[in-house]
Amino acid sequence: MATAGANKRIAKELNEITREPPSGMKVRLVDESNVHKWEIIMDGPASSPYEGGHFKLLLTLPIEYPFKPPILSFQTKIYHPNVSNDDKGSMCLGMLRSDEWKPPNKILAVLNMARNLLVEPNAEDAIETSIAEQYRGDRKAFEKTAKEWTKKYANAK
């Protein structure tokens, strides 16, 4: 069962983020009665192949939060070396690994890191190796496919 302390911290972080959301993001609870599931709408950053897209992400906080890391997944398909290309949309983000996560880390930092990965993918820590190889070896082709997917799946014009 979630501790009162964990829920209090989550509520505090949610309050901070909804009061001053990170640039290009909207954050809300999936269900008002559950502070452990957040929906994030992230705008594709300017001058990235994701520009103009609106990506829906799901942030799930374990009951052991902040001692265990949150899980961040893309609900919108995205062509990216650090996001799994399956229906899970799992995100490979160093700080979200249980061996790298530290209780003082905040959800805001997680969201900002996720957005930064859209600007600059980390091909060295890829979950999709073929996309990472393309990103490293043929940036033009990578950007073309990423833009096509953004138009197709993320409501970009």
Secondary structure as the mmCIF struct_conf table of DSSP 4:
data_model
#
loop_
_struct_conf.conf_type_id
_struct_conf.id
_struct_conf.beg_label_comp_id
_struct_conf.beg_label_asym_id
_struct_conf.beg_label_seq_id
_struct_conf.end_label_comp_id
_struct_conf.end_label_asym_id
_struct_conf.end_label_seq_id
HELX_RH_AL_P HELX_RH_AL_P1 ALA A 4 ARG A 19
BEND BEND1 GLU A 20 GLU A 20
HELX_LH_PP_P HELX_LH_PP_P1 PRO A 21 PRO A 22
TURN_TY1_P TURN_TY1_P1 SER A 23 GLY A 24
STRN STRN1 MET A 25 ASP A 31
TURN_TY1_P TURN_TY1_P2 GLU A 32 SER A 33
STRN STRN2 ASN A 34 ASP A 43
HELX_LH_PP_P HELX_LH_PP_P2 GLY A 44 PRO A 45
TURN_TY1_P TURN_TY1_P3 ALA A 46 SER A 47
BEND BEND2 SER A 48 SER A 48
TURN_TY1_P TURN_TY1_P4 PRO A 49 GLY A 52
STRN STRN3 HIS A 54 THR A 60
TURN_TY1_P TURN_TY1_P5 ILE A 63 PRO A 66
BEND BEND3 PHE A 67 LYS A 68
STRN STRN4 ILE A 71 PHE A 74
BEND BEND4 GLN A 75 THR A 76
TURN_TY1_P TURN_TY1_P6 PRO A 81 ASN A 82
STRN STRN5 VAL A 83 VAL A 83
BEND BEND5 ASN A 85 LYS A 88
STRN STRN6 SER A 90 MET A 91
HELX_RH_3T_P HELX_RH_3T_P1 GLY A 94 LEU A 96
BEND BEND6 ARG A 97 ARG A 97
TURN_TY1_P TURN_TY1_P7 SER A 98 GLU A 100
TURN_TY1_P TURN_TY1_P8 PRO A 103 PRO A 104
HELX_RH_AL_P HELX_RH_AL_P2 ILE A 107 VAL A 119
BEND BEND7 GLU A 120 GLU A 120
HELX_RH_3T_P HELX_RH_3T_P2 ALA A 123 ASP A 125
BEND BEND8 ILE A 127 GLU A 128
HELX_RH_AL_P HELX_RH_AL_P3 THR A 129 GLY A 137
HELX_RH_AL_P HELX_RH_AL_P4 ARG A 139 TYR A 153
BEND BEND9 ALA A 154 ALA A 154
#
